[in-house]
């Protein structure tokens, strides 16, 4: 339960409640009065584009009438595999309808959960002592034999990709059961955010994707005292009272970080120059 920093030990659930959200798009959400907030909580760090890729829900609705839930169009699958092999040139893709299906498929050939190198805040593995790793596309690619990419996808349509190194002894043993067309489309949209080799067709392009947004500088260029940084992920080192006081100051500046002490926030991929300058100034106010 969230505590009131002015009265340690006293619960105060309303004090740090997130602003009401009327709509969300990309890294922003908007309050009913029109106030725009830069969202650095990012759905517990599981999404890169905010609540969902912009316009994706509408795209899903539009595709139902085109029978995307029917037999898999080859063009979708080929575009996805082409994009994946370009992004992971030393690997071959295997497509599963869910993460659970991928785990069960691996277990059937003797690769168990004990082999997984998965940490919530450091989702990579070293090739010397690990066989498999989850991978977020904006972090360095791990050199493991097996990789489970984590792509931003609309909840309810999550498929799972498994990348198998071409020299892996189990390459032929790992089958690719595939996924539904709507899941393939979700993976395509997620991969297109990171891979220059794959671009959604014009009619598939999420709303707002062509908007002129400033690409923020590399995360290592931002000095973040009071926080441990792993790529774009920020893990607070402040004590509870310090963090919530700083959280209030950040929200007043129209930034929303993780509202829970010890929770992870994520730096945005896009922000205006003014927002980036205010963010840099905000970190200078972190208690020593």
LINURDA-V87275 format. One record per backbone hydrogen bond with DSSP energy under -0.5 kcal/mol. CO is the residue of the C=O (numbers start at 1). NH is the residue of the N-H. If there is no record, write none. Layout:
# LINURDA-V87275
CO_NH, CO_NH
This chain:
# LINURDA-V87275
2_12, 3_5, 4_7, 7_10, 9_11, 10_4, 12_15, 12_16, 14_17, 20_22, 23_30, 25_28, 27_39, 28_25, 29_37, 30_22, 30_23, 31_34, 35_31, 37_29, 37_39, 38_40, 38_256, 40_266, 41_45, 42_45, 42_46, 42_47, 43_46, 49_52, 52_26, 53_56, 55_59, 56_60, 57_61, 58_62, 59_63, 60_64, 61_64, 61_65, 63_66, 63_68, 64_67, 67_70, 73_76, 73_77, 74_78, 75_79, 76_80, 77_81, 78_82, 79_83, 80_84, 81_85, 82_86, 83_87, 84_88, 88_91, 90_166, 92_164, 94_162, 95_178, 96_160, 98_102, 99_103, 100_104, 101_105, 102_106, 103_107, 104_108, 106_109, 106_111, 107_110, 110_112, 112_115, 113_116, 115_131, 115_132, 116_118, 117_134, 122_124, 125_143, 126_129, 126_130, 131_146, 132_117, 133_148, 135_150, 136_139, 145_165, 146_133, 147_149, 147_163, 148_135, 149_151, 150_137, 154_157, 160_96, 162_94, 162_164, 163_147, 164_92, 165_168, 168_171, 170_174, 173_175, 175_177, 180_183, 180_184, 181_185, 182_186, 183_187, 184_188, 185_189, 186_190, 187_191, 188_192, 189_193, 190_193, 191_194, 191_195, 194_196, 195_198, 201_204, 201_205, 202_205, 206_209, 208_211, 211_213, 214_271, 218_221, 219_222, 221_223, 222_224, 224_227, 226_237, 226_238, 228_235, 230_233, 232_267, 233_230, 234_236, 234_265, 235_228, 239_243, 240_244, 241_245, 242_246, 243_247, 244_248, 245_249, 246_250, 247_251, 248_252, 249_253, 250_253, 250_255, 251_254, 254_38, 255_257, 256_40, 256_41, 260_263, 263_236, 265_234, 269_216, 272_276, 273_277, 274_278, 275_279, 276_280, 277_281, 278_282, 279_283, 280_284, 281_284, 282_285, 283_286
